[in-house]
Amino acid sequence: MFLIWDIAFIRTADNFTGRNANFTIQQVVQARSYISYFIPFYGLLVGLLFTAETEKRVFFLELCSKAKIPVLLLFTPFCLASIVILLFPLRVSEDVEGVRLTPAIQTLMISNFFIEKCVVFIFSHCIIRLLVAWIVS
């Protein structure tokens, strides 16, 4: 449903009227900072998994198996957040005031927001499935 909303937003040209480049770039930077909160969390998770005793590590992997969460899906939010942090530019120009809203800036905003939404939904989905599997077991 949210994907349909995003596509409808992209396809409607009026959604970008009234926006300037400065405001759009500020929104992209804010979204980047929100996505960056997932990086330390996953660093903590990986650190705890590697330093945990073998039986706790096996328990976590069995819990992921019971919840039917592949390890790849579990670490997808980390990978997506890393891509946004590493590859999306923080500044597009020295003077943002003179920059007009181009399709490139619009694409940057849309892709950043879409990845942020994917990170939050996948992370929430994994946590809920792990909690349900833990409660049931």
SVG drawing of the C-alpha trace seen along z (x, -y; Angstrom):
<svg xmlns="http://www.w3.org/2000/svg" viewBox="-2 -32 35 56">
<polyline fill="none" stroke="black" stroke-width="0.4" points="0.0,0.0 2.8,-2.4 4.5,-1.5 1.4,-2.5 1.4,-5.8 5.0,-6.5 4.3,-5.7 1.3,-8.0 3.4,-10.8 6.1,-10.4 3.6,-10.4 1.9,-13.6 3.8,-16.6 2.0,-19.0 3.7,-17.4 6.9,-19.2 5.4,-22.6 6.3,-25.1 9.4,-23.2 12.8,-24.7 16.1,-22.9 17.2,-24.1 14.1,-22.7 14.4,-19.4 18.1,-18.9 17.4,-19.6 14.7,-16.9 17.2,-14.5 19.8,-15.3 17.2,-14.7 16.2,-11.4 19.9,-10.4 20.3,-11.1 17.3,-9.1 18.5,-6.1 22.0,-6.4 20.5,-5.5 20.2,-1.9 24.0,-1.6 25.0,-1.6 22.2,0.7 23.3,3.3 26.9,2.8 25.8,3.6 23.8,6.6 26.7,8.0 29.1,7.3 26.8,9.1 26.4,12.1 30.2,12.5 31.0,12.1 28.1,14.2 28.6,17.7 28.0,20.4 24.7,21.6 23.3,18.0 24.4,17.6 22.8,20.9 19.6,19.9 19.4,16.7 20.0,18.5 17.4,21.1 15.0,18.3 15.6,16.7 14.9,20.1 11.7,20.6 10.6,17.1 11.5,18.0 13.8,15.0 16.7,15.5 19.9,13.9 20.0,11.9 16.7,10.3 17.9,9.6 20.8,7.6 19.1,5.9 18.3,2.8 22.0,2.5 23.0,2.7 20.4,0.3 21.3,-2.2 25.0,-1.9 24.2,-2.6 22.4,-5.8 25.1,-6.9 28.0,-6.1 26.7,-6.9 24.1,-9.7 25.7,-13.2 25.3,-15.5 25.8,-18.6 25.1,-19.2 26.4,-22.7 28.5,-25.3 25.5,-27.7 22.2,-25.9 20.2,-29.1 21.0,-29.4 20.3,-25.8 16.9,-25.1 14.9,-21.9 16.1,-19.5 14.9,-16.0 18.2,-14.7 17.4,-16.3 13.9,-15.0 15.2,-11.5 17.6,-11.8 14.8,-12.8 12.4,-10.0 15.0,-7.3 16.2,-8.4 12.7,-8.4 11.9,-5.1 15.0,-3.4 14.2,-4.9 10.7,-3.4 12.2,0.0 14.7,-0.1 12.0,-0.8 9.5,1.7 12.0,4.5 13.5,3.9 10.0,3.8 9.0,6.9 12.0,8.8 11.6,7.7 7.9,8.6 8.6,12.0 11.4,12.7 9.3,11.6 6.4,13.8 8.8,16.8 10.3,16.2 6.9,16.0 5.6,19.1 8.8,21.2"/>
</svg>
